[in-house]
Amino acid sequence: MKVKVPLEEFDGLQRDLVERSRRIAQDEIAPHAAHWDREKEFPERSFQILTREGFTALTVPREYGGAGLGVFEGCLVIEEIAAACLSSAMTIQMQVNGPPRVIARLGSEAQKRHYLGRIVEGKARFAIAMTEPQAGSDGTALETTLSPDGDGFRLTGTKCHITGAAYANAFLVFCRAPQTAGPDGIGAVLIDADVEGLAPIETEDKMGGRGVPEGVLRFDNAPVRADQVILEPRAGSRDGAAFLVRQFNPERCGNAAMSVGIARAALEHAIEYMKQREQFGRPVIEFQGIQWRIADMATRLDAARLLLWRAAKSDVEGFPGIRETAMAKLFANETAVAICNEAIELLGHKGYLTRYPLERYFRDARGLGIGGGTTHILRNMIGGEVTGIRVSQRRKS
Ligand SMILES: Cc1cc2nc3c(=O)[nH]c(=O)nc-3n(C[C@H](O)[C@H](O)[C@H](O)COP(=O)(O)OP(=O)(O)OC[C@H]3O[C@@H](n4cnc5c(N)ncnc54)[C@H](O)[C@@H]3O)c2cc1C
């Protein structure tokens, strides 16, 4: 069946990565995926296996003990893992495409040694905290404030919908300088989960990716040392806001890779089923109408993967291009939902039963088009990039 990544296109290292992650995904992860979803259990076993294989340290620079690979290689691995289990892929998405990239790019030497070294050892688990109750698509409406306090700072504010919050031991938290608003005065700090002033984390029950729930972080005057600031929020500076937009691009590529993985798994499952299922005295797969639907699904899947590879390869210093990334994520997110939906129909009632994986794939795919920027926001970005006319979304007062 030709829906997987074609190995002949790759060099030795990339080929090894795909073969190794595919084997681990099939043999060690896929058999447990339904359990983690049903029981809403964090796939700790997957995280340990993926750490053992060095996948959590894939994009950590070599001088800090990682493999020093790029967004492209990260996406190859994440597609394979997500095709077996989205929750397992989510355990490494933040390590491969999240805060470690920001640390590698902006961190002090001490921050790099401390955090990147712990990622390589499988000891640091990151979550990224941007969204707030009043600041979703409008990330620059964030209110969490970093106030000077003696030699250090204090952090106060609430973050919500933070993936893996309850399982992370370190957070990259976006915040702002006192008395600033909008894109002015945004920055970021690195906070350990045992910091004083962080309330017990509430988790949010959700539809898909249920092994790794989102959570709410409430900081009340949490102490922050000066050496934990990675991007100091400064009144009168918009650098932090500009960086906030760019730093999401690796994560968006990883999100698109997860969408491609789920779409591929759904298509493979549907094809296998239709080869076995007979109606009118012949396998369903032989009907012309069914072959055309498979053709459309496979074409969309390849297009999504190719857009993703283009985005991942547009990586400059670890941050892929805005236009390429937004197109890849948008198309991959919508493709995953469309292919899962179509596959459910192709299985008939068995596509609708919880004992088969398609309904899980469908639920898993749905959240990917919201997290990391909704499909509407991605369209806004693409429209602005393509036309050169970037329309302010803010109401004029
Ligand atoms: C699975 C998942 C994981 C997530 N993980 C994290 C995480 O780890 N860290 C984190 O910080 N956040 C995370 N989020 C939060 C995510 O970033 C936000 O949900 C997302 O940015 C949208 O914000 P919102 O939910 O508040 O929707 P809103 O911003 O309230 O949007 C509501 C609707 O209005 C539309 N809309 C808003 N503005 C515009 C506009 N200008 N033009 C057109 N349409 C618009 C939106 O597209 C949406 O349909 C996650 C979300 C999900 C679903």
The ligand as a Gaussian input file, in Angstrom:
#p B3LYP/6-31G(d) Opt

LIG

0 1
 C       -5.532000      20.452000      21.329000
 C       -5.135000      21.837000      21.762000
 C       -3.889000      22.045000      22.341000
 C       -3.514000      23.322000      22.758000
 N       -2.303000      23.467000      23.377000
 C       -1.915000      24.695000      23.798000
 C       -0.662000      24.870000      24.462000
 O        0.083000      23.900000      24.672000
 N       -0.326000      26.108000      24.877000
 C       -1.108000      27.192000      24.667000
 O       -0.719000      28.285000      25.041000
 N       -2.313000      27.069000      24.057000
 C       -2.737000      25.845000      23.616000
 N       -3.969000      25.677000      23.002000
 C       -4.850000      26.821000      22.863000
 C       -4.937000      27.317000      21.437000
 O       -3.764000      27.998000      21.073000
 C       -6.181000      28.199000      21.321000
 O       -7.299000      27.363000      21.577000
 C       -6.310000      28.827000      19.949000
 O       -5.300000      29.784000      19.742000
 C       -7.675000      29.504000      19.753000
 O       -8.005000      30.285000      20.848000
 P       -9.454000      30.122000      21.542000
 O       -9.675000      28.680000      21.773000
 O       -9.492000      31.037000      22.708000
 O      -10.495000      30.576000      20.440000
 P      -10.882000      32.104000      20.105000
 O       -9.671000      32.903000      19.858000
 O      -11.843000      32.582000      21.139000
 O      -11.636000      31.930000      18.724000
 C      -13.026000      31.579000      18.617000
 C      -13.336000      31.458000      17.129000
 O      -13.159000      32.737000      16.487000
 C      -12.252000      32.618000      15.398000
 N      -11.479000      33.842000      15.292000
 C      -10.867000      34.541000      16.290000
 N      -10.247000      35.614000      15.790000
 C      -10.434000      35.590000      14.449000
 C      -10.034000      36.432000      13.367000
 N       -9.280000      37.517000      13.565000
 N      -10.413000      36.085000      12.095000
 C      -11.175000      34.977000      11.869000
 N      -11.589000      34.152000      12.863000
 C      -11.225000      34.451000      14.134000
 C      -11.370000      31.423000      15.758000
 O      -10.770000      30.861000      14.599000
 C      -12.402000      30.491000      16.405000
 O      -13.111000      29.798000      15.414000
 C       -4.380000      24.414000      22.580000
 C       -5.623000      24.204000      21.978000
 C       -5.993000      22.943000      21.565000
 C       -7.341000      22.722000      20.924000

